[in-house]
Amino acid sequence: MPEASDIATAWRWLLELRSGTRGAMHESLPVIIEAAHAELRLRGLYPFPTHGTLHFLRSAPPWSGSDHDDVPFIVYGGPPYQVYAAGYAALLGEVATPAEAAALVVSHLPRG
């Protein structure tokens, strides 16, 4: 499945539920995408849904190294919605709404 070549396109494809977009057919993803997109700081990251999670990557593909995926992510399919530190290092919280999940990610974003 092709990945969007830039951050803005990745968000647009997910918001439009574009056919063939990673995660577009998962019924509980759209509310998470909308809530995450509403957060200005998350809009600057590459949205990457995979295996029931929405990750936020520091750059668009192609990816090299591991520093592009060091941001907290959301496990969708709730409520409740769980937010984990990168790599499932720690559960940062469990919240009732997609907006709360997105805000929790923002509150734990690394500096820079």
Phi and psi in radians as a Rosetta constraint file:
Dihedral C 1 N 2 CA 2 C 2 CIRCULARHARMONIC -1.260 0.35
Dihedral N 2 CA 2 C 2 N 3 CIRCULARHARMONIC 2.491 0.35
Dihedral C 2 N 3 CA 3 C 3 CIRCULARHARMONIC -1.667 0.35
Dihedral N 3 CA 3 C 3 N 4 CIRCULARHARMONIC 2.600 0.35
Dihedral C 3 N 4 CA 4 C 4 CIRCULARHARMONIC -1.104 0.35
Dihedral N 4 CA 4 C 4 N 5 CIRCULARHARMONIC 2.534 0.35
Dihedral C 4 N 5 CA 5 C 5 CIRCULARHARMONIC -1.460 0.35
Dihedral N 5 CA 5 C 5 N 6 CIRCULARHARMONIC -0.173 0.35
Dihedral C 5 N 6 CA 6 C 6 CIRCULARHARMONIC -2.604 0.35
Dihedral N 6 CA 6 C 6 N 7 CIRCULARHARMONIC 2.918 0.35
Dihedral C 6 N 7 CA 7 C 7 CIRCULARHARMONIC -1.114 0.35
Dihedral N 7 CA 7 C 7 N 8 CIRCULARHARMONIC -0.823 0.35
Dihedral C 7 N 8 CA 8 C 8 CIRCULARHARMONIC -1.065 0.35
Dihedral N 8 CA 8 C 8 N 9 CIRCULARHARMONIC -0.720 0.35
Dihedral C 8 N 9 CA 9 C 9 CIRCULARHARMONIC -1.163 0.35
Dihedral N 9 CA 9 C 9 N 10 CIRCULARHARMONIC -0.701 0.35
Dihedral C 9 N 10 CA 10 C 10 CIRCULARHARMONIC -1.043 0.35
Dihedral N 10 CA 10 C 10 N 11 CIRCULARHARMONIC -0.791 0.35
Dihedral C 10 N 11 CA 11 C 11 CIRCULARHARMONIC -1.095 0.35
Dihedral N 11 CA 11 C 11 N 12 CIRCULARHARMONIC -0.797 0.35
Dihedral C 11 N 12 CA 12 C 12 CIRCULARHARMONIC -1.050 0.35
Dihedral N 12 CA 12 C 12 N 13 CIRCULARHARMONIC -0.811 0.35
Dihedral C 12 N 13 CA 13 C 13 CIRCULARHARMONIC -1.057 0.35
Dihedral N 13 CA 13 C 13 N 14 CIRCULARHARMONIC -0.713 0.35
Dihedral C 13 N 14 CA 14 C 14 CIRCULARHARMONIC -1.212 0.35
Dihedral N 14 CA 14 C 14 N 15 CIRCULARHARMONIC -0.736 0.35
Dihedral C 14 N 15 CA 15 C 15 CIRCULARHARMONIC -1.124 0.35
Dihedral N 15 CA 15 C 15 N 16 CIRCULARHARMONIC -0.573 0.35
Dihedral C 15 N 16 CA 16 C 16 CIRCULARHARMONIC -1.473 0.35
Dihedral N 16 CA 16 C 16 N 17 CIRCULARHARMONIC -0.112 0.35
Dihedral C 16 N 17 CA 17 C 17 CIRCULARHARMONIC 0.936 0.35
Dihedral N 17 CA 17 C 17 N 18 CIRCULARHARMONIC 0.752 0.35
Dihedral C 17 N 18 CA 18 C 18 CIRCULARHARMONIC -1.002 0.35
Dihedral N 18 CA 18 C 18 N 19 CIRCULARHARMONIC 2.269 0.35
Dihedral C 18 N 19 CA 19 C 19 CIRCULARHARMONIC -0.976 0.35
Dihedral N 19 CA 19 C 19 N 20 CIRCULARHARMONIC 2.363 0.35
Dihedral C 19 N 20 CA 20 C 20 CIRCULARHARMONIC 1.537 0.35
Dihedral N 20 CA 20 C 20 N 21 CIRCULARHARMONIC -0.100 0.35
Dihedral C 20 N 21 CA 21 C 21 CIRCULARHARMONIC -1.370 0.35
Dihedral N 21 CA 21 C 21 N 22 CIRCULARHARMONIC 2.404 0.35
Dihedral C 21 N 22 CA 22 C 22 CIRCULARHARMONIC -0.907 0.35
Dihedral N 22 CA 22 C 22 N 23 CIRCULARHARMONIC 2.186 0.35
Dihedral C 22 N 23 CA 23 C 23 CIRCULARHARMONIC 1.413 0.35
Dihedral N 23 CA 23 C 23 N 24 CIRCULARHARMONIC -0.085 0.35
Dihedral C 23 N 24 CA 24 C 24 CIRCULARHARMONIC -1.106 0.35
Dihedral N 24 CA 24 C 24 N 25 CIRCULARHARMONIC -0.398 0.35
Dihedral C 24 N 25 CA 25 C 25 CIRCULARHARMONIC -1.630 0.35
Dihedral N 25 CA 25 C 25 N 26 CIRCULARHARMONIC -0.044 0.35
Dihedral C 25 N 26 CA 26 C 26 CIRCULARHARMONIC -1.400 0.35
Dihedral N 26 CA 26 C 26 N 27 CIRCULARHARMONIC 2.108 0.35
Dihedral C 26 N 27 CA 27 C 27 CIRCULARHARMONIC -1.135 0.35
Dihedral N 27 CA 27 C 27 N 28 CIRCULARHARMONIC -0.409 0.35
Dihedral C 27 N 28 CA 28 C 28 CIRCULARHARMONIC -1.684 0.35
Dihedral N 28 CA 28 C 28 N 29 CIRCULARHARMONIC -0.008 0.35
Dihedral C 28 N 29 CA 29 C 29 CIRCULARHARMONIC -1.300 0.35
Dihedral N 29 CA 29 C 29 N 30 CIRCULARHARMONIC -0.692 0.35
Dihedral C 29 N 30 CA 30 C 30 CIRCULARHARMONIC -0.944 0.35
Dihedral N 30 CA 30 C 30 N 31 CIRCULARHARMONIC -0.693 0.35
Dihedral C 30 N 31 CA 31 C 31 CIRCULARHARMONIC -1.198 0.35
Dihedral N 31 CA 31 C 31 N 32 CIRCULARHARMONIC -0.564 0.35
Dihedral C 31 N 32 CA 32 C 32 CIRCULARHARMONIC -1.236 0.35
Dihedral N 32 CA 32 C 32 N 33 CIRCULARHARMONIC -0.765 0.35
Dihedral C 32 N 33 CA 33 C 33 CIRCULARHARMONIC -1.037 0.35
Dihedral N 33 CA 33 C 33 N 34 CIRCULARHARMONIC -0.806 0.35
Dihedral C 33 N 34 CA 34 C 34 CIRCULARHARMONIC -1.089 0.35
Dihedral N 34 CA 34 C 34 N 35 CIRCULARHARMONIC -0.753 0.35
Dihedral C 34 N 35 CA 35 C 35 CIRCULARHARMONIC -1.159 0.35
Dihedral N 35 CA 35 C 35 N 36 CIRCULARHARMONIC -0.726 0.35
Dihedral C 35 N 36 CA 36 C 36 CIRCULARHARMONIC -1.163 0.35
Dihedral N 36 CA 36 C 36 N 37 CIRCULARHARMONIC -0.721 0.35
Dihedral C 36 N 37 CA 37 C 37 CIRCULARHARMONIC -1.126 0.35
Dihedral N 37 CA 37 C 37 N 38 CIRCULARHARMONIC -0.485 0.35
Dihedral C 37 N 38 CA 38 C 38 CIRCULARHARMONIC -1.211 0.35
Dihedral N 38 CA 38 C 38 N 39 CIRCULARHARMONIC -0.314 0.35
Dihedral C 38 N 39 CA 39 C 39 CIRCULARHARMONIC -1.562 0.35
Dihedral N 39 CA 39 C 39 N 40 CIRCULARHARMONIC 1.967 0.35
Dihedral C 39 N 40 CA 40 C 40 CIRCULARHARMONIC -0.913 0.35
Dihedral N 40 CA 40 C 40 N 41 CIRCULARHARMONIC -0.753 0.35
Dihedral C 40 N 41 CA 41 C 41 CIRCULARHARMONIC -1.192 0.35
Dihedral N 41 CA 41 C 41 N 42 CIRCULARHARMONIC -0.553 0.35
Dihedral C 41 N 42 CA 42 C 42 CIRCULARHARMONIC -1.312 0.35
Dihedral N 42 CA 42 C 42 N 43 CIRCULARHARMONIC -0.524 0.35
Dihedral C 42 N 43 CA 43 C 43 CIRCULARHARMONIC -1.066 0.35
Dihedral N 43 CA 43 C 43 N 44 CIRCULARHARMONIC -0.359 0.35
Dihedral C 43 N 44 CA 44 C 44 CIRCULARHARMONIC -1.520 0.35
Dihedral N 44 CA 44 C 44 N 45 CIRCULARHARMONIC 0.003 0.35
Dihedral C 44 N 45 CA 45 C 45 CIRCULARHARMONIC -1.938 0.35
Dihedral N 45 CA 45 C 45 N 46 CIRCULARHARMONIC 2.737 0.35
Dihedral C 45 N 46 CA 46 C 46 CIRCULARHARMONIC -1.416 0.35
Dihedral N 46 CA 46 C 46 N 47 CIRCULARHARMONIC 2.053 0.35
Dihedral C 46 N 47 CA 47 C 47 CIRCULARHARMONIC -1.352 0.35
Dihedral N 47 CA 47 C 47 N 48 CIRCULARHARMONIC 2.263 0.35
Dihedral C 47 N 48 CA 48 C 48 CIRCULARHARMONIC -2.378 0.35
Dihedral N 48 CA 48 C 48 N 49 CIRCULARHARMONIC 1.625 0.35
Dihedral C 48 N 49 CA 49 C 49 CIRCULARHARMONIC -1.377 0.35
Dihedral N 49 CA 49 C 49 N 50 CIRCULARHARMONIC 2.329 0.35
Dihedral C 49 N 50 CA 50 C 50 CIRCULARHARMONIC -2.780 0.35
Dihedral N 50 CA 50 C 50 N 51 CIRCULARHARMONIC 2.353 0.35
Dihedral C 50 N 51 CA 51 C 51 CIRCULARHARMONIC 0.867 0.35
Dihedral N 51 CA 51 C 51 N 52 CIRCULARHARMONIC 0.814 0.35
Dihedral C 51 N 52 CA 52 C 52 CIRCULARHARMONIC 1.332 0.35
Dihedral N 52 CA 52 C 52 N 53 CIRCULARHARMONIC 0.272 0.35
Dihedral C 52 N 53 CA 53 C 53 CIRCULARHARMONIC -2.258 0.35
Dihedral N 53 CA 53 C 53 N 54 CIRCULARHARMONIC 2.732 0.35
Dihedral C 53 N 54 CA 54 C 54 CIRCULARHARMONIC -2.051 0.35
Dihedral N 54 CA 54 C 54 N 55 CIRCULARHARMONIC 1.899 0.35
Dihedral C 54 N 55 CA 55 C 55 CIRCULARHARMONIC -1.631 0.35
Dihedral N 55 CA 55 C 55 N 56 CIRCULARHARMONIC 2.771 0.35
Dihedral C 55 N 56 CA 56 C 56 CIRCULARHARMONIC -2.195 0.35
Dihedral N 56 CA 56 C 56 N 57 CIRCULARHARMONIC 1.935 0.35
Dihedral C 56 N 57 CA 57 C 57 CIRCULARHARMONIC -1.734 0.35
Dihedral N 57 CA 57 C 57 N 58 CIRCULARHARMONIC 2.621 0.35
Dihedral C 57 N 58 CA 58 C 58 CIRCULARHARMONIC -1.260 0.35
Dihedral N 58 CA 58 C 58 N 59 CIRCULARHARMONIC -0.319 0.35
Dihedral C 58 N 59 CA 59 C 59 CIRCULARHARMONIC -2.580 0.35
Dihedral N 59 CA 59 C 59 N 60 CIRCULARHARMONIC 2.902 0.35
Dihedral C 59 N 60 CA 60 C 60 CIRCULARHARMONIC -1.478 0.35
Dihedral N 60 CA 60 C 60 N 61 CIRCULARHARMONIC 2.843 0.35
Dihedral C 60 N 61 CA 61 C 61 CIRCULARHARMONIC -1.147 0.35
Dihedral N 61 CA 61 C 61 N 62 CIRCULARHARMONIC 2.755 0.35
Dihedral C 61 N 62 CA 62 C 62 CIRCULARHARMONIC -1.396 0.35
Dihedral N 62 CA 62 C 62 N 63 CIRCULARHARMONIC 2.591 0.35
Dihedral C 62 N 63 CA 63 C 63 CIRCULARHARMONIC -1.767 0.35
Dihedral N 63 CA 63 C 63 N 64 CIRCULARHARMONIC 2.487 0.35
Dihedral C 63 N 64 CA 64 C 64 CIRCULARHARMONIC -2.395 0.35
Dihedral N 64 CA 64 C 64 N 65 CIRCULARHARMONIC 2.530 0.35
Dihedral C 64 N 65 CA 65 C 65 CIRCULARHARMONIC 1.270 0.35
Dihedral N 65 CA 65 C 65 N 66 CIRCULARHARMONIC -2.983 0.35
Dihedral C 65 N 66 CA 66 C 66 CIRCULARHARMONIC -2.031 0.35
Dihedral N 66 CA 66 C 66 N 67 CIRCULARHARMONIC -0.018 0.35
Dihedral C 66 N 67 CA 67 C 67 CIRCULARHARMONIC -1.349 0.35
Dihedral N 67 CA 67 C 67 N 68 CIRCULARHARMONIC -0.071 0.35
Dihedral C 67 N 68 CA 68 C 68 CIRCULARHARMONIC -1.420 0.35
Dihedral N 68 CA 68 C 68 N 69 CIRCULARHARMONIC -0.280 0.35
Dihedral C 68 N 69 CA 69 C 69 CIRCULARHARMONIC -2.114 0.35
Dihedral N 69 CA 69 C 69 N 70 CIRCULARHARMONIC 1.002 0.35
Dihedral C 69 N 70 CA 70 C 70 CIRCULARHARMONIC -2.058 0.35
Dihedral N 70 CA 70 C 70 N 71 CIRCULARHARMONIC 0.470 0.35
Dihedral C 70 N 71 CA 71 C 71 CIRCULARHARMONIC -1.947 0.35
Dihedral N 71 CA 71 C 71 N 72 CIRCULARHARMONIC 2.537 0.35
Dihedral C 71 N 72 CA 72 C 72 CIRCULARHARMONIC -0.979 0.35
Dihedral N 72 CA 72 C 72 N 73 CIRCULARHARMONIC 2.781 0.35
Dihedral C 72 N 73 CA 73 C 73 CIRCULARHARMONIC -2.459 0.35
Dihedral N 73 CA 73 C 73 N 74 CIRCULARHARMONIC 2.902 0.35
Dihedral C 73 N 74 CA 74 C 74 CIRCULARHARMONIC -1.930 0.35
Dihedral N 74 CA 74 C 74 N 75 CIRCULARHARMONIC 2.364 0.35
Dihedral C 74 N 75 CA 75 C 75 CIRCULARHARMONIC -1.632 0.35
Dihedral N 75 CA 75 C 75 N 76 CIRCULARHARMONIC 2.026 0.35
Dihedral C 75 N 76 CA 76 C 76 CIRCULARHARMONIC -1.682 0.35
Dihedral N 76 CA 76 C 76 N 77 CIRCULARHARMONIC 3.033 0.35
Dihedral C 76 N 77 CA 77 C 77 CIRCULARHARMONIC 1.948 0.35
Dihedral N 77 CA 77 C 77 N 78 CIRCULARHARMONIC -0.027 0.35
Dihedral C 77 N 78 CA 78 C 78 CIRCULARHARMONIC -1.367 0.35
Dihedral N 78 CA 78 C 78 N 79 CIRCULARHARMONIC -2.852 0.35
Dihedral C 78 N 79 CA 79 C 79 CIRCULARHARMONIC -1.432 0.35
Dihedral N 79 CA 79 C 79 N 80 CIRCULARHARMONIC 2.776 0.35
Dihedral C 79 N 80 CA 80 C 80 CIRCULARHARMONIC -1.279 0.35
Dihedral N 80 CA 80 C 80 N 81 CIRCULARHARMONIC 2.850 0.35
Dihedral C 80 N 81 CA 81 C 81 CIRCULARHARMONIC -1.919 0.35
Dihedral N 81 CA 81 C 81 N 82 CIRCULARHARMONIC 2.314 0.35
Dihedral C 81 N 82 CA 82 C 82 CIRCULARHARMONIC -1.790 0.35
Dihedral N 82 CA 82 C 82 N 83 CIRCULARHARMONIC 2.479 0.35
Dihedral C 82 N 83 CA 83 C 83 CIRCULARHARMONIC -2.100 0.35
Dihedral N 83 CA 83 C 83 N 84 CIRCULARHARMONIC 2.215 0.35
Dihedral C 83 N 84 CA 84 C 84 CIRCULARHARMONIC -2.049 0.35
Dihedral N 84 CA 84 C 84 N 85 CIRCULARHARMONIC 2.664 0.35
Dihedral C 84 N 85 CA 85 C 85 CIRCULARHARMONIC -1.216 0.35
Dihedral N 85 CA 85 C 85 N 86 CIRCULARHARMONIC 2.756 0.35
Dihedral C 85 N 86 CA 86 C 86 CIRCULARHARMONIC -0.867 0.35
Dihedral N 86 CA 86 C 86 N 87 CIRCULARHARMONIC 2.445 0.35
Dihedral C 86 N 87 CA 87 C 87 CIRCULARHARMONIC 1.233 0.35
Dihedral N 87 CA 87 C 87 N 88 CIRCULARHARMONIC 0.323 0.35
Dihedral C 87 N 88 CA 88 C 88 CIRCULARHARMONIC 1.015 0.35
Dihedral N 88 CA 88 C 88 N 89 CIRCULARHARMONIC 0.518 0.35
Dihedral C 88 N 89 CA 89 C 89 CIRCULARHARMONIC -1.079 0.35
Dihedral N 89 CA 89 C 89 N 90 CIRCULARHARMONIC -0.578 0.35
Dihedral C 89 N 90 CA 90 C 90 CIRCULARHARMONIC -2.846 0.35
Dihedral N 90 CA 90 C 90 N 91 CIRCULARHARMONIC 2.529 0.35
Dihedral C 90 N 91 CA 91 C 91 CIRCULARHARMONIC -1.351 0.35
Dihedral N 91 CA 91 C 91 N 92 CIRCULARHARMONIC 2.056 0.35
Dihedral C 91 N 92 CA 92 C 92 CIRCULARHARMONIC -1.486 0.35
Dihedral N 92 CA 92 C 92 N 93 CIRCULARHARMONIC -0.396 0.35
Dihedral C 92 N 93 CA 93 C 93 CIRCULARHARMONIC 2.884 0.35
Dihedral N 93 CA 93 C 93 N 94 CIRCULARHARMONIC 2.873 0.35
Dihedral C 93 N 94 CA 94 C 94 CIRCULARHARMONIC -2.248 0.35
Dihedral N 94 CA 94 C 94 N 95 CIRCULARHARMONIC 2.184 0.35
Dihedral C 94 N 95 CA 95 C 95 CIRCULARHARMONIC -2.251 0.35
Dihedral N 95 CA 95 C 95 N 96 CIRCULARHARMONIC 2.906 0.35
Dihedral C 95 N 96 CA 96 C 96 CIRCULARHARMONIC -1.531 0.35
Dihedral N 96 CA 96 C 96 N 97 CIRCULARHARMONIC -0.434 0.35
Dihedral C 96 N 97 CA 97 C 97 CIRCULARHARMONIC -2.231 0.35
Dihedral N 97 CA 97 C 97 N 98 CIRCULARHARMONIC 2.745 0.35
Dihedral C 97 N 98 CA 98 C 98 CIRCULARHARMONIC -1.041 0.35
Dihedral N 98 CA 98 C 98 N 99 CIRCULARHARMONIC -0.665 0.35
Dihedral C 98 N 99 CA 99 C 99 CIRCULARHARMONIC -1.104 0.35
Dihedral N 99 CA 99 C 99 N 100 CIRCULARHARMONIC -0.693 0.35
Dihedral C 99 N 100 CA 100 C 100 CIRCULARHARMONIC -1.163 0.35
Dihedral N 100 CA 100 C 100 N 101 CIRCULARHARMONIC -0.647 0.35
Dihedral C 100 N 101 CA 101 C 101 CIRCULARHARMONIC -1.118 0.35
Dihedral N 101 CA 101 C 101 N 102 CIRCULARHARMONIC -0.793 0.35
Dihedral C 101 N 102 CA 102 C 102 CIRCULARHARMONIC -1.100 0.35
Dihedral N 102 CA 102 C 102 N 103 CIRCULARHARMONIC -0.738 0.35
Dihedral C 102 N 103 CA 103 C 103 CIRCULARHARMONIC -1.117 0.35
Dihedral N 103 CA 103 C 103 N 104 CIRCULARHARMONIC -0.630 0.35
Dihedral C 103 N 104 CA 104 C 104 CIRCULARHARMONIC -1.157 0.35
Dihedral N 104 CA 104 C 104 N 105 CIRCULARHARMONIC -0.697 0.35
Dihedral C 104 N 105 CA 105 C 105 CIRCULARHARMONIC -1.046 0.35
Dihedral N 105 CA 105 C 105 N 106 CIRCULARHARMONIC -0.845 0.35
Dihedral C 105 N 106 CA 106 C 106 CIRCULARHARMONIC -1.025 0.35
Dihedral N 106 CA 106 C 106 N 107 CIRCULARHARMONIC -0.713 0.35
Dihedral C 106 N 107 CA 107 C 107 CIRCULARHARMONIC -1.182 0.35
Dihedral N 107 CA 107 C 107 N 108 CIRCULARHARMONIC -0.273 0.35
Dihedral C 107 N 108 CA 108 C 108 CIRCULARHARMONIC -1.996 0.35
Dihedral N 108 CA 108 C 108 N 109 CIRCULARHARMONIC 0.253 0.35
Dihedral C 108 N 109 CA 109 C 109 CIRCULARHARMONIC -1.143 0.35
Dihedral N 109 CA 109 C 109 N 110 CIRCULARHARMONIC 2.426 0.35
Dihedral C 109 N 110 CA 110 C 110 CIRCULARHARMONIC -1.161 0.35
Dihedral N 110 CA 110 C 110 N 111 CIRCULARHARMONIC 2.717 0.35
Dihedral C 110 N 111 CA 111 C 111 CIRCULARHARMONIC -1.125 0.35
Dihedral N 111 CA 111 C 111 N 112 CIRCULARHARMONIC 2.589 0.35
